[in-house]
Amino acid sequence: MARSAALAVALVWVPVVDLGARDGSKDWIVLENCKLIVNPANDGDSFHASVGEKEYLFRLYLVDAPETDAMTPGRLVEQAKYFAITVPQAIEVGQAAKEFTREKLSAPFTVFTRMSDAMGRSKMERFYAFVQTKDGDLGEQLVRNGLARNYGFKAAPPALQNSRLEIEKLQQFEDEARQEKIGGWGVNAGRLNVRAQKPAPFSVFVTKKKPRLRATPLANSSPWISPIPTPSSSIAASSPAEAKKPHAKEKIALGRIDINTATEKELKMIPGIGPVVAGRIIAARPFRTADDLKKVSGIGDKKYAQIRPYFQ
């Protein structure tokens, strides 16, 4: 996929566009009010959609849902091994992912694509895309519910210069689904169709550099290009002199952190929490309340008393 890290992301809004170019576009094309087309070939991460009178076939970036049949046995075996389940169970997960996607795309949705060729078994051209539903990013929702893995063709979402932050978010969602034993991670426990305790949040990608936009009817409403305040944005050094220190410890407000959604970076801002303890906290999720921090290895009474005020 053609892209340049040196350039700010540009978006092109078009109500209907001919996506005939196989080489891909450097700009994001935003397709609003897309509708799912029922097709036997649809699955969890690939589906037919219409925009006006046009029909397209899209494949999600960064995620991979199990196959819904045995047409590609090698890939199916790999997927089953990843979830530590049998091949028939993997097909069952794939069918559940297909139904999940059908449900999420039952209302109009938005597609972000660069016309990058996603190949596939169909004779129809297939393009990689990010898809936003009324509940948020479709790929994130699939992974958070254990119906897809953090795996696949990588691309930086609109307004991000690389895919690392989104991949890290997907990995966190995958870890949470595995811990909750839901979707593919819960097949053997009868929890295939159990939904996440805390659904994936509406996806907002924040960039330090404000992207330059071209033709922006959608710009102000796009979840990828409308930055919102994050916990880190409220952090300030105690003094101008301290702010200049390269290793100055950032401060974070008391009672601000959500124990179940805080990133490793946010956890390490708390005095007394280093990378090891932060990793143990993330691995021990979900917590009923922050009081359960006492159960985390390495957090004794003294450290608990030190760090507890920073959590909600």
ABEGO torsion letter per residue (X at the ends): XBBBAABBBBBBBBABBBBABAAEBABBBBBBGBBBBBBAABBAABBBBBBEABBBBBBBBGBBBBBABAABAAAAAAAAAAAGBBAAAAAAAAAAAAAAAAAAAABBBBBBBAGBBAEEABABBBBBBBBBBAAEBAAAAAAAAGABBBBEBBBBBBGBABAAAAAAAAAAAAAAAAAAGBEAAAAAAGAAABBBABBBBBBBBBBABBBBBBGAAAAAABAAABBBBBAAAABBBABAAAAABAABBBBBBBGABBAAABBAAAAAABBGBBAAAAAAAAAAOBBABAAAAAABBGBBAAAAAAAAAABX
